[in-house]
């Protein structure tokens, strides 16, 4: 399974699924499937999504679950 942070970055940018889909020439339903993890993106799709968010593909997708944001925030507060 491929894990992703699409929904996190999409909502952070204030984009609807349709708006994001339009930016990368995809169907809005596909964005939903990607966000739920029920569909793995092609390399081209992953690169387009990463480009929209100005991220590396590794920042957006992972083969293992991403750590909870609360965990990441608490680590940064201790530093």
Helices and strands as residue ranges (DSSP letters): E 3-4, H 6-12, H 17-24, H 28-36, H 43-52, H 57-60, E 61-62, H 69-78
